[in-house]
Amino acid sequence: MTLADRYGDIGVTLGDDFVAEVELRRPPNNFFDQALMESLADALEALDQENGCRAVLLCADGKHFCAGADFGRRERGTMARDGRHLYDETLRLFSCNKPVVAAVHGAAIGGGLGLALIADFRVAAPEARFSANFARMGLHQGFGLSATLPRVVGAQQALRMLYRGERIKGEEALRIGLSDELVPLGEVRARARAVAADIAASAPLAIESIRKTMRGDLPELVRAATERERVEQERLQKTKDFREGTAAMTQRRPPKFVRA
């Protein structure tokens, strides 16, 4: 097969080290929507069929890894397009077979945090910020975080992040297991690639087999989680608290929720 070098706003570069660099190209914030996740899923599925790829480096151009959805520009299709829902693409991401290492610089916020958690490992900088800020917007968490976040940091730390919406900096992310390595900002991508290349040096069939065993029923857990997340998000998006939360976020002020 011929591997394309670009899938929408996703760039793909396959190196001689058997590592495919998959880059989000919506700088500076790399806001996501259904179209971006569809392109990313297309790229990862293509790499599953590429014998020259044994590991994936997931990275981003610009200031942030992924600052979540752009609630100021909902017309871009952050939730649905052409009859397919964003979470249909999310499920495709979790169904891919190649190991993934994420290079997280800047912010991984909301769905951007969910995107970082599709990876097997995360390399971050002290300047990185991780946040599940959904409740501060009057919204239920999404992107499968109900299944993935407790799996990575434990149930109590997940509740802490989901209830409080606080921003977890790089040092704290390393302490709670949200990040696997912490390196200077300018070295994040290179170090993440080195980790991916080290994985790619192992027998590829064995790695894919081990990964499938260790992930277990994660794809099905994500499927069940996103079904619940979608229902709750659609319900809460109709509330005054959601409108207030998104307005407050856009205006950079504390929200004033009314439980309605």
Order of alpha helices (4+ residues) and beta strands (2+ residues): beta-beta-beta-alpha-beta-beta-beta-alpha-beta-beta-alpha-beta-beta-alpha-alpha-beta-alpha-beta-alpha-alpha-alpha-alpha
